[in-house]
Amino acid sequence: MAATVAVEVWNAGTAGSPSKNDDDALRFRTDDSPGTRDATNPCIIPSSGTSWSYWVHVALAMSDSFTQINNIRHYSDGTINWTLGTGGMVLRGNKDTGDNGVAEGSYEVAAGTEGTTGSELASDYTWYSGETTKTANITSDTSGSPATIDTTDYSSADSSKAIVLQAQIFNDATQGTQAAETFTWLYDEI
């Protein structure tokens, strides 16, 4: 029997102990409810400068029977067709070496000013604070060069480390609902 692997969104909870929900879709928002896909607390275009969504944690939930899962990677199709303004992008938390994902014990609850802007991932997420390059544009993660999220060897039901994502919006962004984008997970199973 093969493993069952589902996409899992972490939010709320407390530091080191997130609430986990199986969910294969999310919405960037200015609150910590990424699995809620209504129009409440949308990302805001700032009158000047930059604003951010609340950061979002996405992991893989592994269950059923398998010998080992490891080498967990993540990528986009190389483009984000959203009108986030000049320099606007979807950011991924980045480590200079090793896994880019955050272990559950290092989870930090998303914060900011609800309905206005999230805290900036690059400056406010402790896990990435000592890194030279704290974030990467997710469009640089492609099928030919996926981001390594977790190299742990899993041999029983568990959650992987989580990729941390955040939308960055510039003041010249265009208002409106953006089209769905697909991000892809890869992993090795034996």
C-alpha positions in Angstrom: 0.0 0.0 0.0 1.3 3.5 -0.8 1.3 6.5 1.4 -1.6 9.0 1.4 -0.1 12.5 1.1 -2.3 15.6 1.4 -1.6 19.3 1.4 -2.0 20.8 4.9 -2.3 24.4 5.8 -1.1 25.5 9.3 -2.5 28.6 11.0 -3.6 30.0 14.3 -2.7 27.9 17.3 0.3 29.1 19.3 4.1 29.3 18.5 5.4 25.8 17.9 1.8 24.4 17.8 -0.2 25.3 14.8 -3.8 24.3 13.9 -3.5 21.9 10.9 -6.1 21.6 8.2 -6.1 19.5 5.0 -6.6 21.9 2.3 -5.3 22.0 -1.3 -6.2 25.7 -1.9 -5.5 28.9 0.0 -6.1 32.6 -0.3 -3.6 35.3 0.6 -5.3 37.6 3.1 -4.7 40.2 5.7 -5.7 37.8 8.5 -4.6 34.3 9.6 -7.4 32.4 7.8 -5.7 31.2 4.5 -8.1 28.3 4.1 -11.1 30.7 4.0 -11.7 31.8 0.4 -14.1 34.6 0.9 -13.6 38.4 0.3 -13.0 39.2 4.0 -9.7 40.9 4.8 -8.3 40.9 1.2 -4.7 42.1 0.5 -4.6 45.9 0.4 -2.9 48.1 -2.1 -0.9 50.6 -0.1 -1.1 54.3 -0.9 2.7 54.3 -1.0 5.4 51.7 -0.6 4.6 48.0 0.1 2.1 45.9 1.9 2.1 42.2 2.6 -0.4 39.4 3.1 -0.2 37.5 6.4 2.3 34.7 5.9 1.0 31.2 5.1 2.4 27.8 6.1 1.8 24.9 3.8 3.1 21.3 4.5 2.4 17.7 3.5 0.5 15.4 5.7 1.7 11.8 5.3 -0.4 8.8 6.4 -1.2 5.1 5.7 1.5 2.6 4.9 4.9 3.5 3.5 8.6 2.6 4.2 10.0 6.1 3.7 9.2 9.6 2.4 11.9 12.2 2.0 13.3 14.8 -0.4 10.3 17.0 -0.3 10.4 19.9 -2.8 8.1 22.6 -4.1 7.9 24.7 -7.2 5.7 27.0 -9.3 5.3 27.2 -13.1 7.8 30.1 -13.2 5.2 32.9 -13.4 2.6 34.5 -11.2 0.1 36.2 -13.4 -1.1 38.5 -10.7 -1.1 42.3 -10.8 0.9 42.9 -7.6 2.6 46.0 -8.9 6.2 46.8 -9.8 8.3 44.4 -7.8 5.2 42.6 -6.4 5.6 38.9 -6.0 4.9 35.8 -3.9 7.8 35.2 -1.5 9.0 32.0 0.0 11.0 31.8 3.2 14.6 31.0 2.3 17.5 29.4 4.1 21.0 30.0 2.8 21.7 26.2 3.2 19.7 23.2 4.1 15.9 22.9 4.2 13.8 26.0 3.4 10.8 24.6 5.3 9.9 25.4 8.9 9.5 22.5 11.4 6.4 22.5 13.5 8.4 23.4 16.7 9.6 26.6 15.0 6.2 27.6 13.7 5.3 31.3 14.2 1.7 32.5 14.1 1.1 35.0 11.3 0.6 38.5 12.5 0.2 42.1 11.3 -2.6 44.6 11.3 -5.7 42.7 10.4 -7.4 44.1 7.3 -4.4 46.2 6.4 -1.1 44.4 6.1 0.8 41.4 7.4 4.2 41.4 9.2 7.0 41.2 6.8 8.4 37.6 6.4 11.9 38.8 5.7 12.2 40.9 8.8 9.8 39.4 11.3 10.0 35.6 11.0 12.6 34.4 13.5 13.4 31.1 11.7 14.9 33.1 8.7 16.4 36.0 10.7 20.1 34.8 10.5 20.0 34.2 6.7 21.7 36.4 4.1 18.7 35.9 1.7 15.6 35.5 3.9 13.1 35.2 1.1 13.0 34.1 -2.5 10.6 34.9 -5.3 8.6 31.7 -5.8 8.8 32.1 -9.5 12.5 31.1 -9.2 11.4 27.7 -8.0 10.6 25.7 -11.2 10.3 22.1 -12.2 13.9 22.2 -13.2 15.0 23.8 -10.0 12.5 23.1 -7.2 13.0 24.5 -3.7 14.1 21.9 -1.1 11.6 22.1 1.7 12.4 19.0 3.8 15.1 16.4 3.6 13.9 14.5 6.7 13.4 10.7 6.4 9.8 10.0 7.4 8.8 6.4 8.1 5.4 6.9 9.7 2.4 9.2 9.7 3.6 12.8 10.2 3.6 16.3 8.8 6.5 17.6 6.8 8.2 20.9 7.4 6.1 23.8 6.0 6.9 26.2 3.2 6.2 29.7 4.3 4.6 32.0 1.6 3.7 35.6 1.5 2.3 38.0 -1.1 4.1 41.3 -1.5 1.9 44.1 -3.0 3.3 47.4 -4.3 1.3 50.7 -4.4 0.9 50.5 -8.2 -0.8 47.1 -8.1 -4.2 46.7 -9.8 -7.2 46.0 -7.7 -9.3 42.9 -8.2 -9.5 39.1 -7.7 -6.5 37.3 -9.1 -6.6 34.1 -11.1 -5.8 30.8 -9.4 -2.2 29.7 -9.5 -0.9 26.1 -9.2 2.1 25.2 -7.0 3.5 21.7 -7.2 4.9 19.3 -4.5 7.5 16.6 -5.2 8.7 13.9 -2.8 10.4 10.5 -3.0 8.7 7.4 -1.5 9.9 3.9 -1.0 
